[in-house]
């Protein structure tokens, strides 16, 4: 059995969740359909369960190769090392550290977030997934998986950043608000780009090229927030970037949801 | 034909007027050397056309997604291509102006420089994606989706950059319109400036129309022709 076929047969385990089970229509209300095997969209499996099934499938696939997580973490580690070696014993100001922190996070995430869709295209499982469920379920499933990846990345990179670069957030609450909203925006804006890039012939570099103009408002806002967190300001200081960041996260996810079907059905 | 003659005459008139008049742009705002700011007559319309082309391209992208008519894709690409040319022109002329006025070609704290750079990056990314996609319909759909995403991002950049970096800018923002939205230019300057704006817009429309007709002819005559 070829690799694609093995993967496909494994996909079939999902079908119990993703395919709606058959449901007989009462013949009273559909006299013309009497005796026929009719299918209606079923509500017996909730939408959230379907989304989580897609996420779970991706986690399983990821743990077989560990490609995305390895490349993200190694990239983050390498950039972190380069920066801390380059800085040596000099202690730059907190403004620069905030920018460097997001540079590391941005480029590390660029190396792995596109994998969710590239994997489907390369192993030939995209078609099965297309047949199994609708675009919205896929989109949110993949979005949650990317968010998980970014969470793991953040959990590992923050302590290393603090230890190696000798900078501590003066205000942890602001730092975490920036980090969480930044991660949500990063995953929310790049998931649809990942779906676009998966169709292209050159995938790796294109993902960064396409993501950068879209992520720039996010990066500018989170860098401002992290500057305040490192410098020890209060919540009053970040009201302006927050006014940009929260609408950005909401709007980007909404627009992606609206446009995702065009990309996915292509 | 009369289009061509009209644009040629008007463009010549604008160029001659821009170099012959000595009217100060706005006595209240110091813009340095009087000769340097003549670039204003050409630079601002170029930036305007670059932005106009971006909006045109995005509108046709939306139209394509709604109707699935490949003609809209051709229209979107041609607008983007012209926009790329004009945004390069605007970047170069703006950079020369910055060098003559503030002593450096590039300064990241300049809002307008960042925004024109973003426009360049957006056009670059758009064409990078198009060159990496296999067939015409995939190309059309995915680049249409991308240009809508870029438009959303551009809206944020227009509102985020001026607010986050308001304190740093040296760009002469109140030379044309002051903070209350009133036009502050002198009468002579205003005539030449708005004349130039109109001519550049007409030039864009003319080149656009020409390239669109060319693309359609090429499409008809050569079945294997790829855009």
Boltz contact constraints between the chains, C-beta under 6 A:
constraints:
  - contact:
      token1: [A, 196]
      token2: [B, 142]
      max_distance: 6.0
  - contact:
      token1: [A, 199]
      token2: [B, 138]
      max_distance: 6.0
  - contact:
      token1: [A, 200]
      token2: [B, 132]
      max_distance: 6.0
  - contact:
      token1: [A, 200]
      token2: [B, 133]
      max_distance: 6.0
  - contact:
      token1: [A, 201]
      token2: [B, 132]
      max_distance: 6.0
  - contact:
      token1: [A, 202]
      token2: [B, 132]
      max_distance: 6.0
  - contact:
      token1: [A, 206]
      token2: [B, 132]
      max_distance: 6.0
  - contact:
      token1: [A, 209]
      token2: [B, 125]
      max_distance: 6.0
  - contact:
      token1: [A, 209]
      token2: [B, 128]
      max_distance: 6.0
  - contact:
      token1: [A, 210]
      token2: [B, 125]
      max_distance: 6.0
  - contact:
      token1: [A, 213]
      token2: [B, 118]
      max_distance: 6.0
  - contact:
      token1: [A, 213]
      token2: [B, 121]
      max_distance: 6.0
  - contact:
      token1: [A, 213]
      token2: [B, 122]
      max_distance: 6.0
  - contact:
      token1: [A, 213]
      token2: [B, 125]
      max_distance: 6.0
  - contact:
      token1: [A, 213]
      token2: [B, 150]
      max_distance: 6.0
  - contact:
      token1: [A, 213]
      token2: [B, 153]
      max_distance: 6.0
  - contact:
      token1: [A, 214]
      token2: [B, 149]
      max_distance: 6.0
  - contact:
      token1: [A, 214]
      token2: [B, 153]
      max_distance: 6.0
  - contact:
      token1: [A, 217]
      token2: [B, 153]
      max_distance: 6.0
  - contact:
      token1: [A, 217]
      token2: [B, 156]
      max_distance: 6.0
  - contact:
      token1: [A, 217]
      token2: [B, 157]
      max_distance: 6.0
  - contact:
      token1: [A, 217]
      token2: [B, 160]
      max_distance: 6.0
  - contact:
      token1: [A, 220]
      token2: [B, 160]
      max_distance: 6.0
  - contact:
      token1: [A, 244]
      token2: [B, 160]
      max_distance: 6.0
  - contact:
      token1: [A, 248]
      token2: [B, 156]
      max_distance: 6.0
  - contact:
      token1: [A, 255]
      token2: [B, 152]
      max_distance: 6.0
  - contact:
      token1: [A, 259]
      token2: [B, 145]
      max_distance: 6.0
  - contact:
      token1: [A, 262]
      token2: [B, 65]
      max_distance: 6.0
  - contact:
      token1: [A, 262]
      token2: [B, 141]
      max_distance: 6.0
  - contact:
      token1: [A, 262]
      token2: [B, 145]
      max_distance: 6.0
  - contact:
      token1: [A, 263]
      token2: [B, 145]
      max_distance: 6.0
  - contact:
      token1: [A, 266]
      token2: [B, 138]
      max_distance: 6.0
  - contact:
      token1: [A, 266]
      token2: [B, 141]
      max_distance: 6.0
